[in-house]
Amino acid sequence: MLFAVIRPWWLAVARLTGLLAGVGLATSRLGLVAHELVGHGGFAIACGGDITEARLFWFAGGWIQYKLAEPSNGAVLAISLGGIIVETVIGLALWFALARKDTLARRVCRGIGAALMIHAGWYLATGTWHGYGDGVLIHRELGSLRYPVAIATGLIACGIAFVGARLVLGALAGSLPGTRGARLAGMAIAVLLAGALQVGLAVGEVRLRGDNTYGAIMKPERERLIARELAEWQREQARLGAQISDAEREARARALAEQHRELPFAPVLAVLLAAAVAFGAARSGAAASRPRDRSPISLAGAATGEVSTRLVAITVAVAAGSIATVIALDAVFH
């Protein structure tokens, strides 16, 4: 009897996990194309430049290199922030354009918009604070002002995460059978499994590729500074004729790391974003957050309100197509 009750719940959770995994992969892959090619590439061309090289990872990020005939600080700043700007614009467009009619399909699409804005906010906040990726230039230009800018941006991202989770996750949890606690627990399991899949694929690919250009772009300013000062110290010791042992080199590197220690803003922001998502989902209320329209074109089955196997198959197919698109576009530049 207990198995008969639990089995439909686990099947519903499995279908929801498949849906979230498919939506996440499709969003991240198409978002990557928008970020790198439309954002950075589009701004580079608009500023009179040419794209010289680009790399799009299958599951992770990417990079683009360009050449400007007449480089200026304004043009370089616009290009460096182009990807974040495009993600934010697309996210805002999805959020507000689909706000009129309350269907589960529209909620999920608005959630995709929120995810794009959260990623843009996360990347801008952490990049500005730590000086990596698209935030390197603004990190250097703002000086000490980078800290309040990063904090404000991070708080905005947390607010979007809360609102997006409250709108979308409660509605998706409502597609699961059982009590409110069972629905929220199933939602949490589906989110964790789908998220772990995407993070695992991204991290694994980055490590397997060992892309030096990507590694240099994503290296925090602190690490660059430590490396420069360590190299300068070694050159000075060589000029003085001193022989440096491995132990001395390691001790100097540790001393420089301690000297340039900074607050772990990125991990703290990650925890705050996760808390905002969890709080938003908990505050949604499974029953109260169900969309008013459950028509056959919505993401829930018309009869049972559950995510259908057919929908999961379609979503996974779209994700596969998005990955194939990234692979094809990456091949164009190589």
C-alpha positions in Angstrom: 0.0 0.0 0.0 2.8 2.4 0.9 4.7 1.6 -2.3 1.5 2.3 -4.3 1.4 5.7 -2.7 5.1 6.6 -3.1 5.6 5.3 -6.6 3.5 7.9 -8.4 5.3 10.6 -6.3 8.7 9.4 -7.4 7.6 9.1 -11.0 6.3 12.7 -10.9 9.6 13.9 -9.3 11.6 12.1 -12.0 9.6 13.7 -14.7 10.0 17.1 -13.1 13.7 16.5 -12.8 13.9 15.8 -16.5 11.9 18.9 -17.3 14.2 21.1 -15.1 17.3 19.5 -16.5 16.2 20.1 -20.1 15.1 23.6 -19.4 18.3 24.4 -17.6 20.5 23.0 -20.4 18.6 24.7 -23.2 18.6 28.0 -21.3 22.3 27.9 -20.5 23.3 26.9 -24.1 21.1 29.5 -25.8 22.1 32.0 -23.2 25.8 31.3 -23.9 25.2 32.0 -27.6 23.4 35.3 -26.7 26.1 36.2 -24.2 29.2 35.6 -26.3 28.1 36.1 -29.9 25.3 38.6 -29.7 26.6 40.4 -26.6 30.3 40.5 -26.8 30.5 39.9 -30.6 27.6 42.2 -31.4 29.0 45.1 -29.3 32.5 44.5 -30.8 31.1 44.8 -34.4 29.0 47.8 -33.4 32.2 49.5 -32.1 33.9 48.9 -35.4 35.8 45.8 -34.5 36.2 42.3 -35.9 35.8 38.9 -34.1 39.1 37.1 -34.5 38.4 34.0 -32.5 35.7 32.4 -30.3 35.2 29.3 -28.3 31.9 27.9 -27.1 32.0 25.1 -24.6 29.3 22.3 -24.9 28.2 22.6 -21.3 30.2 25.4 -19.7 31.0 29.0 -20.7 33.1 30.4 -23.5 35.2 33.3 -24.7 35.5 35.6 -27.6 38.5 37.6 -28.9 38.2 40.7 -31.1 40.2 43.5 -32.7 39.3 47.2 -32.6 40.7 49.6 -35.2 40.4 52.5 -32.8 40.2 51.1 -29.3 38.9 53.3 -26.5 38.0 52.7 -22.8 34.3 53.3 -23.6 34.3 50.8 -26.4 36.2 48.1 -24.4 34.0 48.6 -21.4 30.8 48.3 -23.6 32.2 45.1 -25.2 33.2 43.6 -21.9 29.7 44.2 -20.5 27.9 43.3 -23.7 27.1 39.8 -22.7 25.7 40.8 -19.3 23.6 43.6 -21.0 22.1 41.2 -23.6 21.2 38.6 -20.9 19.6 41.3 -18.8 17.5 42.7 -21.7 16.3 39.2 -22.8 15.5 38.3 -19.2 13.5 41.5 -18.6 11.7 41.0 -22.0 10.6 37.5 -21.0 9.6 38.5 -17.5 7.4 41.4 -18.5 6.1 40.3 -21.9 4.6 37.1 -20.4 3.1 38.6 -17.3 -0.5 39.2 -18.5 -1.9 35.6 -18.7 -1.1 33.3 -15.8 -0.3 29.8 -17.2 2.3 27.4 -16.1 4.0 27.7 -19.5 4.3 31.4 -19.1 5.5 31.1 -15.6 8.3 28.7 -16.7 9.3 31.1 -19.5 9.3 34.0 -17.0 11.5 31.8 -14.8 13.9 31.4 -17.7 14.0 35.2 -17.9 14.7 35.4 -14.2 17.5 32.8 -14.5 19.1 34.9 -17.2 19.0 38.0 -15.0 20.3 36.1 -12.0 23.2 34.8 -14.0 23.9 38.3 -15.3 23.7 39.7 -11.8 25.9 37.0 -10.3 28.6 37.4 -13.0 28.6 41.1 -12.8 28.7 41.1 -8.9 31.4 38.5 -8.5 33.4 39.6 -11.5 33.4 43.2 -10.2 34.4 42.2 -6.7 37.1 39.6 -7.6 38.2 41.0 -10.9 37.6 38.1 -13.3 35.8 37.4 -16.6 33.6 40.3 -17.8 34.2 42.2 -14.6 37.9 42.7 -14.9 37.8 46.2 -16.4 35.0 47.5 -14.2 36.9 46.0 -11.2 40.0 48.1 -12.1 38.1 51.3 -13.1 35.9 51.5 -10.0 38.7 51.0 -7.4 37.2 50.8 -3.9 33.7 51.6 -5.3 33.6 48.1 -6.7 32.6 46.8 -3.3 29.3 48.6 -2.9 28.5 48.1 -6.6 29.1 44.4 -6.3 27.0 44.2 -3.1 24.1 46.1 -4.6 24.2 44.0 -7.7 24.3 40.8 -5.7 21.3 41.9 -3.6 19.3 42.6 -6.7 20.2 39.1 -8.0 18.9 37.7 -4.7 15.7 39.6 -5.0 15.1 38.3 -8.5 15.9 34.8 -7.3 13.3 35.1 -4.5 10.6 36.5 -6.8 11.4 34.0 -9.6 11.3 31.0 -7.2 8.1 32.1 -5.6 6.4 32.4 -9.0 7.8 29.3 -10.7 8.9 26.7 -8.2 5.6 26.7 -6.3 3.7 26.2 -9.5 5.9 23.3 -10.5 5.7 21.8 -7.0 1.9 22.0 -7.4 2.3 19.4 -10.3 3.5 16.8 -7.8 1.1 14.6 -5.8 0.9 14.5 -2.0 0.8 17.0 0.8 2.3 20.5 0.6 5.5 19.2 2.4 5.8 16.3 0.0 5.4 18.6 -3.0 8.1 21.0 -1.7 10.4 18.1 -0.9 9.9 16.7 -4.4 10.6 20.1 -5.8 13.8 20.4 -3.8 15.0 17.0 -5.0 14.3 17.8 -8.6 16.1 21.2 -8.4 19.1 19.6 -6.7 19.4 16.7 -9.2 18.9 18.9 -12.3 21.4 21.5 -10.9 24.0 18.9 -10.0 23.8 17.5 -13.5 24.4 20.8 -15.1 27.1 21.9 -12.7 28.8 18.5 -13.1 28.8 18.6 -16.8 30.1 22.2 -16.9 32.9 21.6 -14.3 33.9 18.3 -15.9 34.2 19.9 -19.3 36.3 22.8 -18.1 38.7 20.4 -16.4 38.9 18.0 -19.4 39.5 20.8 -21.9 42.1 22.6 -19.9 41.6 25.7 -22.0 44.4 28.2 -21.1 42.6 31.2 -22.6 39.4 30.5 -20.6 41.5 29.8 -17.5 43.3 33.2 -17.8 40.0 35.0 -18.4 38.4 33.5 -15.3 41.4 34.0 -13.0 40.7 36.5 -10.2 42.7 39.7 -10.1 44.1 38.7 -6.7 45.7 35.6 -8.3 47.2 37.7 -11.1 48.6 40.2 -8.6 50.2 37.4 -6.5 51.7 35.8 -9.6 53.1 39.2 -10.8 54.7 40.0 -7.4 56.1 36.5 -7.0 57.7 36.7 -10.5 59.1 40.1 -9.6 60.5 38.8 -6.3 62.1 35.9 -8.2 63.7 38.2 -10.7 65.1 40.4 -7.9 66.5 37.4 -6.1 68.2 36.2 -9.4 69.6 39.7 -9.9 71.1 39.6 -6.5 72.6 36.2 -7.2 70.5 34.4 -4.6 69.5 30.7 -5.1 65.8 30.2 -4.3 64.7 26.8 -3.0 61.3 25.4 -3.6 60.5 25.8 0.1 61.4 29.5 -0.1 59.3 30.0 -3.2 56.3 28.4 -1.6 56.8 30.4 1.6 56.9 33.6 -0.4 53.8 32.6 -2.4 51.9 31.9 0.9 53.0 35.3 2.3 51.8 37.1 -0.8 48.5 35.2 -0.6 48.1 36.2 3.0 49.0 39.8 2.1 46.4 40.0 -0.6 43.6 38.1 1.2 40.1 39.2 0.4 36.6 38.4 1.6 35.1 35.3 -0.1 32.3 37.3 -1.8 31.4 34.7 -4.4 30.8 31.8 -2.0 28.8 34.1 0.3 26.7 35.3 -2.6 26.1 31.7 -3.7 24.7 30.9 -0.3 22.5 33.9 -0.3 21.1 33.1 -3.7 20.4 29.5 -2.7 18.7 30.8 0.4 16.6 33.3 -1.7 15.5 30.5 -4.0 14.6 28.2 -1.0 12.8 31.0 0.8 10.9 32.0 -2.4 9.8 28.4 -3.0 8.7 27.9 0.6 6.8 31.2 0.6 5.0 30.3 -2.6 2.5 27.9 -1.1 1.9 24.9 -3.4 -1.8 25.3 -3.7 -1.9 29.1 -3.8 0.8 29.3 -6.4 -0.9 27.1 -9.0 -1.6 29.0 -12.2 -5.2 29.7 -13.1 -5.0 28.3 -16.6 -4.2 24.6 -16.9 -5.1 24.3 -20.6 -3.6 21.5 -22.8 -1.0 24.0 -24.1 0.3 24.6 -20.7 3.2 22.7 -19.2 0.9 20.6 -17.0 -1.3 17.7 -18.1 -4.8 18.9 -18.7 -6.4 16.1 -16.7 -4.0 15.4 -13.8 -1.9 18.6 -13.6 1.3 16.5 -13.7 4.2 17.1 -16.0 3.7 14.7 -18.8 6.3 12.3 -20.2 5.7 13.8 -23.6 6.6 17.3 -22.3 9.8 16.0 -20.8 10.8 14.3 -24.1 10.1 17.6 -26.0 12.2 19.6 -23.4 15.1 17.1 -23.6 15.0 17.3 -27.4 15.1 21.1 -27.3 18.1 20.9 -24.9 19.8 18.4 -27.2 19.2 20.8 -30.2 20.6 23.7 -28.2 23.7 21.8 -27.4 24.0 20.8 -31.1 23.6 24.5 -32.0 26.5 25.4 -29.7 28.7 22.7 -31.1 28.0 23.8 -34.7 28.6 27.5 -34.0 31.8 26.6 -32.2 32.9 24.6 -35.2 32.4 27.7 -37.4 35.3 29.4 -35.6 37.6 26.5 -35.8 
